[in-house]
Amino acid sequence: MALFTVDTNNILGQAVEEAGTYNVVVAPSSQYTTTQQAGNPMAVFDYEVLDGKYKGGRIRFDNEVWDTSTEEKGNLSIKRFNTIAVALGAANGTSFDSIQQFVSQAVGNKLAITVDWETGQNGKTYLSVKSHKPFM
């Protein structure tokens, strides 16, 4: 009896290495937290690519902050989370009571995201989510 059978879809370290648009599923590692400085609610989404060259690859740390410190920031927060909800397939009139609820209901759902390279404050370059769209 074989110890294991090689499966190219079951390996460590699968990573997405190109900017572009990908069909993804919201990974179970996604979580609700708060920002360190202001304590604002924050969704931290992780995604797994569903098809193509990078199938199985992870795109991590799509940090989406809910900020109501000003009316303008509050309206932008509503628009940002509404965009993600629509991309996930939420119907008009769907209500969310908290960012924590939003994250828990997003896990396991599919959408498309567009990513591009961005240099972080630590000087390292990462893929950063630039937009959320309905699953293609």
N, C-alpha and C positions, 0 to 999 in steps of 0.2 A: 504494500500500500504506500502511495506517495505521501511524503511529508506535506507538500503543498504543490499547487499548480500555478504556473506563472499567469498573471492577469495584469496587463498593462494599464488597466483602469483602477488598480488597487495598489498604488504606490505612494510613498511619502514625498513631500516636497513639490507636488504639482503646483506650478505657479503660472500666472498669466504674465507674459513678457512683452506684450504689444498694446499700445493704445488702440481703442476701437470701441465698437458697440457689441455687447454680448447678451445673449439670453441667459438669465440667471435665476436661481431660486434663493430666497432669503434663508440663510443658514441658521440652524438652531443655536449657534454661538452668538447670534445677535442679542443685544441686551439693552435694558434701560439703565441709565445712570444719571448723574448730575455733573455739571461742569465744576471744575475745581475752584475757580475764582468766584463766580457769581452764584453758584448753586442752582443754575437753570436746569430744567429737565432736558435730557439728551438721549436720543436713540443712537445706538452704535450698531449699524448694520454690517454684517458679513454676508458675502454672496458666494455661491458655487456656480461656475460656468456649466451650462447644460449641454452644449454642443460645440462642434467645430474643433479646431486645432488644440484649444486649451480646455477641452471638456474635463471636468473634475477639478480644474484650477480654482484657487480661492482669490477673491478680491475682498480685502478686509478694511475695516475702520472707516466706513462711510458715516461720519459723525454729523448728525442733524440736531441742532439745538433749538429749543423752544424758548424764545426770548420775548417777554412782554414789557421790558423796561421802558419802552416808548410805544406810542401808537403805531408808528411806522414799522418798528421791529416786530410788533405783535401781528400786524397785517402781513408782513413778509413771512413770519413763522407759519401763519395759517396757509398762505399760498404754497410754501415749501412742502408742508406735510400733505396738503391737498393734492399736489402734483404727484407725490409718491403714492397716495391712496388711489388716485385715478389710474396710475400705471399698474397698480396691483389688481385693478378691476373692481374697486369699490363703486357702488351705484350712488347716484345723486340721492341726498338725504341721509346717507349713512353717517352716524354720529360716533365720536370717540370721546370718552370721558377723561382719558389720561394718556400720556405718552407711553407709559408702561403697558396699557391695554393695546395701544396701537402697535407696539413692537411685538407683543405676544400674538396678536392676530395676523401680523405680517409674516411671521416665521412659516416657512413651507410654501409660500406663494411665489409665483413666477412673475417676472417682469424683464425688461431689457434695460441695461444701463450703458452709458457712454463714459469711458474712462480716458484720462490723459495723464502724462507724466507731470509731477509737481515736486519741487524741492521743499522739504519740511524745514522747520526751525532748527533741527539738528544737523542740517546740511545733507541729509540722505534724500535720495529721490525715490518716490513711490508713485504707484498708480492711484489717481484720485478720481472719484466719481464726479462727473460734471453734469450729468442729466439722467433722469428716470423716464422711461417710456413704457407703453404696453408691450407685453411679450410679443415677439415677432414670429 
